[in-house]
Amino acid sequence: MSIHENLLGGPPPTHLPDEPGPRELLAGGAAAADVAARYPTSSLAWAQLADDAFEKGNVVESYAYARTGYHRGLDALRRGGWKGHGPVPWEHEPNRGFLRALNALARAAGAIGEKDEHERCATFLRDSSQTAAETLR
């Protein structure tokens, strides 16, 4: 038996491919809007835009950015073999853009009174990665 074997019978964790370009640009201080324009499929860039907008009190903009990052992340997960459920580990750094966008969407949905979407996204985040849910509080 392999130490990586899933004994619970669920799907294996999904590990998105690494995209160092957006991560390195953001870490180097590039504007998130510039990074999103250069890498429009990057959930990380959209998540950063969502966080920045939320911090400025622009909740509707945050919601829109988060929704874009969330959907870009779903596309990447599906290309990575994800079947609609199963772990998306926070510990795998390339997954963090999607998880951050999902968290930002839950946060913004709650802020604009979209209770059902807030709860759905918060549950999805916990089900995908308990570590992400705890880290991103």
N, C-alpha and C positions, 0 to 999 in steps of 0.2 A: 504494500500500500504506500502511495506517495504521501509526503507530508502536505502536499497542496491539494489533495483530494477533498472534494466537498462531501462531507459525511451527512449533511442535511438533505441532500438530494436536490437542492436548488440549482439555479444556473450559476455558472462560474462568474467571478468578477469580470467586469468589463474594464479594460485598460485602453484608454484612447491613445492614439499615436502622439508622440511629442511634437510640438510646434514651438521651437525655441524662439523664432523671430518675434512674435508678439510679446512673449514673456520678457525677452531681453530688452526690447524697446521700452516697455512699460517700466521695467526695473531701472532703466537708464534715464527715466524722466520724460520720455516722449508723451505728448498729449494723447489721451485715450482716443479722441476723435480721429487723430491722424493714424493711429494704429488700426482702428476699426476700418478706416477708409482703405488702408493698405492691405489689411487682412480681414475682409468682411465676414469670413466664416469663423473667425476666432471668438468663441464664447467668452474668453478671458477679456478681450477688449470691450465687448458689450457689457460684461459684468462690471468692469471698472467704470464705464460711462454711467451705468445705473447707480453705482455707489456714489460717484461724484455728484450726480444730479440729486440724489436723495439727501446727501449731506448739505446741499445748498437749499433744501426745501422744495425742490422741483419734483414733486412726487409723481405727477403724471408722466413727465419725461423719464423718470427713473423706471416707471412701469413699462414704458415703451421700449427702452433700452434693454431691460431685463427680459422682456418677452422675446425680443430678437435674439439675445444670447441663449435663452432657453431653447428656442426652436433650432438655432444653429447647433447647439449641443445635442439635441435629440437626433438631428440628421447624422452627426458624427457618431453617436452611440449606435445607431442602426447600422451604419457602415461598418462599425467594429464588431457586429454580431449580436448586439443587445436585442433581446426579444420583447422588450416592454416591461421587464422587471428584473430584479437581481441587483447585486451589489455593484456600486460604482465607487470604489475606494478613494477617499480623500488622500490617503497616503501615496497614491500614484499622482504625482504633481500635474500631469497633463489633464487629469479629470477635474481639477480645481476650477477651471473656467466655467464648466457646465454647472458644477455644484454651487459656485458663487452666484451664477445667473439665476439658478433655481431659488436660492435663498433670497436674492434681491427681488424676484418676482413675488414670492410669498410676502415679504416685508411691504412692498409697494401695494400689493393687492389688499393687505390688511389696512394700510393707511388710507386707501380710497374707499373702504367699506365693502370690498368684494370678499365677504366672509368665506363663502364656499371655495373660491379659488385660493385664498390664503390657507385654509385648512388642507386643501388637496395638495398644494405645493409643499407645505410644511411636513405633511405626512410622507410625500414622495421623497423629500430630502432625508428624513429620518430613515426611511426604508432603503434608500440608496447608500447612505453613509451616516451612521450614528456619530462618527467622529466629526464629519462636516457639520452636522446639526449642532453639536456641542461647541465646535470651534467658531462657527459663524454667528453665534447668538448675539 
